[in-house]
Amino acid sequence: MSDRTLIDAEKRRQPSPVRPRQGADPVRSDLGRLTVQCADRPGIVAAVSQFLTDHGANIVESDQATTDPVDGQFFLRMTFHRPGLQAHLDDMTKNFTKALVEKFEVTEWSLRDASTPKRVAIMVSKYDHCLLDLLWRARRGELPVDIGLVISNHADLASEVRTFGVPFVHIPVARDTKPEAEARQLQLLQGNFDLVVLARYMQILSADFLDSVGCPVINIHHSFLPAFAGAGPYERAKERGVKLIGATAHYATEDLDEGPIIEQDVVRVRHSDNIAALKRRGADVERLVLSRAVLWHCEDRVLRHGNSTVVFS
């Protein structure tokens, strides 16, 4: 049985999948979101605001930032209400391209229906705390996501994942089979998801995988980067005698644990804490940091800038 056939079979026999709870509020269903990145100059906010007004939209939230005078980049995020948005979104997209993209030399931008949850796949190994936290938050409606798949290199968490109505696919990974395993993973992911989350997936993804997956990949690392990158951060933290440990959510790149950072947090530790205690304390921080990063990404609050980010949290 192919992986795709397996997923279809699981969907038929499982309870309703994890999707955000949404009410029948028509205002919510007509919310749009626009993000813009370009060189900073006068008149950008005025022009974008006028564009939305001309297209029957009312701005309900607006955030902006600039890196001036360092390199003069401008970042804008606007949420707007436009009655009947779905019927007008294509025209708004075309008109924005004609009216503003060339004029302001816009390098990155997005205009989308904010009421449509982003499609998310999760990759995990044996640690379940981040995975189950994301599934739980999505089921409660705290995350605006549609979690459609969990992939793991171990079979341990299959039954727990399936209680949430989410398909679980076990794809073993060994050193000599890693290319084949990644090829199977890509068959399931490419074109089907808006975001992949590594919820303590303890395998290093290849540059080819990251180039081919077709969507951003968010990883949670169990240390306050750049300290203790790589394996065994809690053991190294104990050896070093640190008084704070932390977690870092970042976009995955081919450079291990060096991608653009989205969110970080720390917790104080005692000299008497052993490694097991550090891991318990750290797990709480990992859950919070990863859930914030996923939330902010899916609400279009994170704009990448080189190897850094602007986060409108």
N, C-alpha and C positions, 0 to 999 in steps of 0.2 A: 504494500500500500504506500503510495507517495505521501510526502509531507502535506501537500495541499489537500489530498483526499482525506487524510487523517484529521486535519483541521475542520473540514466540512462535516465529517462524521461527529466530531466532538460537539460542534455547534448545535447539531440536531438533538443530541441527547442531554445537553446541559441546560441548567437554568438560564435566565436572562443574563446576558453579559454585563460587565461593569461599564456603565455609562453615567455621565453626570445627570443628576436630577434637575429637571427643568419644569418650571410651571408654564401656565398658558398665557403669561403676560405678553401681549403683542408688542409692547415697547422693547422688551428684552430681545425678541426675535428680529427686530429691525435695527439692532445695533451694529455698526460697522467700526472698523479700526484701520487707521492709516499710520504707517511709520515711514519716516524719511531720513536719509543720511546724505549729506552733501557738504560742499565747502561753505563755511559761514559767510554770510553777507546780509546786508539790510533787506528787509521786505519779504523774507521767506514765510514767516508766520502769517503775515497779512495776506500774502498771495494764496497760501493753503486754506486759510479761513474763508477767504472770498470764494475760492473754488468750491468748498463744501456748501457754503450758503447758496451759491448759484445753482447747485444741484439738489436743493431742497433739504439739506441736512442741518441739524442743530448740534453744535459741539457740546458734549456733556463732560468731557475730561480732556485735559491737555497738559503734556509735560515736554520740556525741552532742555537741552544742555549743549554746551559748546566746549571744545578743547582750546579755544583761543586764549592766550596767544601762542600756545605750543605749536599746533599744526592747523588750527583754524577749521576743524570739522564741526558740523552742526548736526544735532540729533533731535528728532521730533516724534512724538507719539500722540495721536489724537483718537479719542473714541467719540463717535457721533451717532445720533439717531436720525434715521431717514425712513419715513413710512414707506412700506413696500420695497425695502432695500433690495431684495433678491431680483426683482424685475429691472432694477436700475444699475446693478453692480457692474455689469459688463461695459455699459456705456460710460460709467464713471471712470473705470479703469482706462479705457481708450482715451477719454478726454484728458485725464490726468497726464498721460504720456505725452499727448500733443501740447498741452498748455504749460506744463511745469517742468517735466523731466529735463528737456534740453535747455530751457531758459535758465534753470538754476544748477545745471550740471549735476543732477541727482545721480549718485552712484549706487545706492541701495534704497529700495522702497517696497512697500507692501500695502495693498488695499484689500481687505477681506471682510466677510461676514463674521462678526465677533461671536455670534450665537452658535456657530457651528463648532463643535468640539474637535480638537485635533486628535488624529488617530495615532495611538502610541503602542509601541511594542517594547517589552521589557526583556532584558537578558540577565540571567542570574546564575550563580553556581550553587553553593550549599547554604550560605547564610541567608536567612529568610526575613530579617527585620525590616530592611528597606523595601523589599518586594511587597510584603504583606501590608506595610504602612501605606504604600501607594494604592494598592488595591482597595484597602479600607477607605481611604480618603476619597477615592473616585466613586465608590459605592455611596458614600454619604453626600456626594455632590460638592465636596470641597475642592476638587480638581476638575477643571473644565476639559476633560479628556475622555476619549473612547479607547479603553485598553482592549486591544483585539488579539493579543498573542503574547505568550511567555515562552522564551527559548532558554534552555538550560543545558549545560554540559554534564549535568547529573540528573538522575531521575527522582531524587529525594523529595522534591517539593510538588510533585505532580498532583497528589490528592488535595493538598491545601489550595493550590491554584484553581483547580476545577470546581471547588465549592463556590468560587466567585463567578462561575460561568465563563471562564476565560480558557481558550485552548492552550494546552501545554505541549510543547514539542521537545523531546529529548534528543539532542545531537551531541554525541560524545566527541571529545576533542583530545587527540594525542599529538605528540610532536610530529610524527610521520604522517598523520592524517589531517592536519590542520587545514591545508588548502582545500581538501574535499569538504571538510566540515563548514568552512566559511562559504563555500559555493552553495551548499544546502541552505545555510542561513540567508544568503542573499536572494535565493529563489523565493523565500517566504517574505522577505522584507521589501525588496525593490518595488517601488511604485504603489505600495500598499499602506505606507505609514508616513506621518509627518515628523515623527520623532522616535528615536530609539534611546532607551534609558538603560544604562548599565548599573543595575542595583546590586552591587558587589559581585559583578561578573569577573571571576579571577583568571581571566585569560587576556593576553595582550592582542588586540585586534591589529591586523596587518594594515599597512598603508593602502594596499589594493582594496581591502574591504571598506575602509573609510572613504575612499574615493568613489566606490561603486554603490554604496548603500542608498544614496540619493536623498538623504535627509540629515539633519543634525543629530549628533550622538552626545548625550550627556552622561558623564561618569561621576560617581561619588568615590573620592579617595579618603581613606581613614587617617588623615593627618592634616595639620594646618600648613598647607603648601606655602612656600617651597621647602619647608622643613620635612624631612623624612619621606621623600618621594620614593616610590618603588615598594618592594615587599617588606613586611615585618615592621611597620612603623610603631606599633605599640611596644614591641620588644626594644626597639632602639630608643623610644621615648623613656622607657623605664631605665635603661642603661645610662642615658644622659641625665636623668634626674630632673626632667622638666616639671614645672608646676602647673602648666596648662597643656591640655591636649585638644585637638580639634578635628574638624572634617572640612573637606573642600569639594564643592560641586563645580565641575568645569566641562567645557566642550572637549571631547576627545579629539586628539590629533595624532599624527604618526610619532610625535615626540612624547614619550611616556610621561604622564602627569604634568605636562607643561602647556596644556591648552588654555584658552581664555577662561578665566575664573568668573563664575556667576555668583556664588555665595560661599561664605565661610562662617564658622562659629567655633567657639571654644567652651571648655568646661574646666574648672579648677580640679586638680588632683592632689592627693596627699602623698607624703613620702612613704607611708605605710601601704599604699595601694600596690597590690601585686599585678601581674600582667592580666589576669582574669578580671580584676576590678577595673583596670584601665579599659579593657574591651567592653565591659558592661556600660561604663560611663560614656565611652565613645560611641556605642551603638545608638544611644539616645540622640546624640548630636548628629550622627550620620542621617538618621531618619528625618530630623527637622531640616537640615541643610538641603538634602535631596528633594524633599517635598516642596520647599520654597523655590528651588531652582526650576523644577518642573512647572510649578504654578506660574512663575514669572515668565518663563519661556512661552508657555501656552497662552498667556495673556499678552504676548508681544511686548513685554516690558524689557527685554534684553536685546540690545543692539551691539553687534560685534564691531570692534575697531582694532584692527591689527591683532595682537595677541592679548588684547584687553577687552573689556565690555563696558557699556553704559547700561545701568540697570535702573529703571524707573519703578522702584519698589515702594 
